[in-house]
Amino acid sequence: MIRKKEILKKYRTCIKFIMQTFIVDTLILVNQVLQDSIEDPQFSARTVCHRLKQIIFFEKVYFDKNYKTIWKYLRYRGYTEKDITALKQKCITESQFSFNE
Protein backbone atom coordinates (compact mmCIF):
# COMPACT_ATOMS: atom_id res chain seq x y z
CA MET A 1 0.00 0.00 0.00
CA ILE A 2 1.29 3.47 -0.94
CA ARG A 3 1.55 5.87 1.94
CA LYS A 4 0.20 9.39 1.82
CA LYS A 5 3.68 10.85 2.45
CA GLU A 6 5.11 9.01 -0.56
CA ILE A 7 2.36 10.34 -2.81
CA LEU A 8 2.87 13.89 -1.58
CA LYS A 9 6.62 13.59 -2.15
CA LYS A 10 6.02 12.41 -5.73
CA TYR A 11 3.61 15.29 -6.37
CA ARG A 12 6.05 17.78 -4.92
CA THR A 13 8.80 16.49 -7.20
CA CYS A 14 6.47 16.66 -10.19
CA ILE A 15 5.27 20.16 -9.32
CA LYS A 16 8.86 21.32 -8.85
CA PHE A 17 9.83 19.94 -12.29
CA ILE A 18 6.84 21.57 -13.98
CA MET A 19 7.60 24.88 -12.30
CA GLN A 20 11.28 24.76 -13.25
CA THR A 21 10.24 24.27 -16.87
CA PHE A 22 7.76 27.17 -16.56
CA ILE A 23 10.50 29.41 -15.12
CA VAL A 24 12.94 28.60 -17.92
CA ASP A 25 10.25 29.20 -20.56
CA THR A 26 9.32 32.49 -18.90
CA LEU A 27 12.92 33.71 -18.80
CA ILE A 28 13.27 32.83 -22.49
CA LEU A 29 10.12 34.86 -23.12
CA VAL A 30 11.56 37.78 -21.10
CA ASN A 31 14.57 37.78 -23.42
CA GLN A 32 12.33 37.65 -26.50
CA VAL A 33 10.27 40.59 -25.22
CA LEU A 34 13.43 42.60 -24.52
CA GLN A 35 14.71 42.00 -28.06
CA ASP A 36 11.28 42.52 -29.66
CA SER A 37 10.20 45.51 -31.73
CA ILE A 38 8.49 48.30 -29.82
CA GLU A 39 6.41 49.33 -32.85
CA ASP A 40 5.22 45.84 -33.81
CA PRO A 41 5.82 43.43 -30.90
CA GLN A 42 5.50 39.72 -31.52
CA PHE A 43 5.76 38.80 -27.82
CA SER A 44 3.64 40.08 -24.94
CA ALA A 45 5.31 42.01 -22.13
CA ARG A 46 2.08 41.78 -20.13
CA THR A 47 2.10 37.99 -20.42
CA VAL A 48 5.69 37.93 -19.19
CA CYS A 49 4.80 40.08 -16.18
CA HIS A 50 1.82 37.88 -15.36
CA ARG A 51 3.97 34.75 -15.55
CA LEU A 52 6.63 36.36 -13.35
CA LYS A 53 3.97 37.13 -10.72
CA GLN A 54 2.97 33.45 -10.74
CA ILE A 55 6.61 32.40 -10.30
CA ILE A 56 7.01 34.76 -7.34
CA PHE A 57 3.86 33.34 -5.74
CA PHE A 58 5.05 29.75 -6.27
CA GLU A 59 8.51 30.42 -4.85
CA LYS A 60 6.98 32.09 -1.81
CA VAL A 61 4.60 29.17 -1.14
CA TYR A 62 7.00 26.30 -1.88
CA PHE A 63 10.41 27.73 -1.00
CA ASP A 64 9.56 30.56 1.40
CA LYS A 65 11.32 33.08 -0.86
CA ASN A 66 9.96 36.59 -1.00
CA TYR A 67 11.06 38.76 -3.91
CA LYS A 68 8.22 41.29 -3.31
CA THR A 69 8.19 42.51 -6.94
CA ILE A 70 8.87 41.07 -10.36
CA TRP A 71 11.61 43.68 -10.75
CA LYS A 72 13.45 42.35 -7.67
CA TYR A 73 13.05 38.83 -9.03
CA LEU A 74 14.56 39.89 -12.35
CA ARG A 75 17.50 41.51 -10.53
CA TYR A 76 17.98 38.24 -8.65
CA ARG A 77 18.04 36.46 -12.03
CA GLY A 78 20.78 38.78 -13.28
CA TYR A 79 18.85 41.24 -15.42
CA THR A 80 20.25 44.76 -15.59
CA GLU A 81 18.45 47.97 -14.67
CA LYS A 82 18.38 48.77 -18.39
CA ASP A 83 16.56 45.47 -19.08
CA ILE A 84 14.11 46.05 -16.25
CA THR A 85 13.36 49.61 -17.36
CA ALA A 86 12.82 48.39 -20.93
CA LEU A 87 10.41 45.69 -19.77
CA LYS A 88 8.50 48.18 -17.61
CA GLN A 89 8.18 50.54 -20.57
CA LYS A 90 7.01 47.75 -22.87
CA CYS A 91 4.36 46.76 -20.32
CA ILE A 92 3.12 50.36 -20.12
CA THR A 93 3.11 50.77 -23.91
CA GLU A 94 1.33 47.46 -24.43
CA SER A 95 -1.30 48.33 -21.80
CA GLN A 96 -2.01 51.67 -23.42
CA PHE A 97 -2.20 50.11 -26.87
CA SER A 98 -4.63 47.37 -25.82
CA PHE A 99 -6.96 49.87 -24.12
CA ASN A 100 -6.99 52.16 -27.16
CA GLU A 101 -7.98 49.47 -29.66
N, C-alpha and C positions, 0 to 999 in steps of 0.2 A: 504494500500500500504506500502511495506517495504522500509524504507529509506536507502540510500546509507551508512550512518554512522553505522546503525545497522548491515548491511551485513559485513562491514569492521571489526566491533567489533567481530562478530562471526568468521570470518576468522582468525583474530588475535588470538583468544582464541584457535581455532583449530590448528593453526600453532604452537603456544606455547606448546600445549599438545604433538603434534607430535615430536617437537624438544626435549622436556623433556624426552620422551621415547627414542629418538635417543641418547641423552647424557647418560642416564643410561645404555643402551645397549653398548655404546662405552666404558664406564668405566669398565663394566664387561669384555669386550674384552681386555682392557688394562691389567687387572688382569690376564686373561688367558695367554696373551702373556708373562707377567713377570714370570709366573709359568711354561711356556712351555719349552720343551727341546731345547737346542741350536743346537744340532746335527740333530734333526729330528723334526722341529717345525710343529705343527698342526694348529697354528694360525698365521696370518700375521701381523708383526710389521708395515709394510708399509701401510697396510689397516688402522690400528689404527691411524697412524700419519696423513693419509689423512682425516679420519673422524674427528680427533681433529682440523685440519685446518678448516674444514667446521663449526664446533662448534664455533670456535673463530670468524669466519666471521659472523655467525648468531648473536652471542652475541654482536658484534660490531654494526651491523645494527639495531637490534631490541632493545637492552638494553644500547647502547652507552658504552659498556665495551671494554677495549682495553688491552688484555693480551700480545700482541706483538709476543710471540712465544708459541708453544705448551708446551714447558718446563715450562714457567711461568704459563700457565694454569694448568698444572699438579701440580705445587707447590701450587697454589691456592686451588686445590682439595685435598691437603693433602699428596701427594706422596713425598717420601723422595728423597734425592739426589742419593742414591743408586738405587732406582727404576728408576729414570730418566736416570741415566748413563746406566743401564741395557737395557732400552728401546732404547736408542740411539745406543748402540752397536748392538742390535738385528736388528735395521733398517739398519745399515751399513753392517752387515753380510748378511742379506737377499738381499740387493741391489747387493752386489758382487756376491752372488750365482746365482741370476736370470740373471745377465749379462754374466756369465760364462757357462750357460747351452747351 
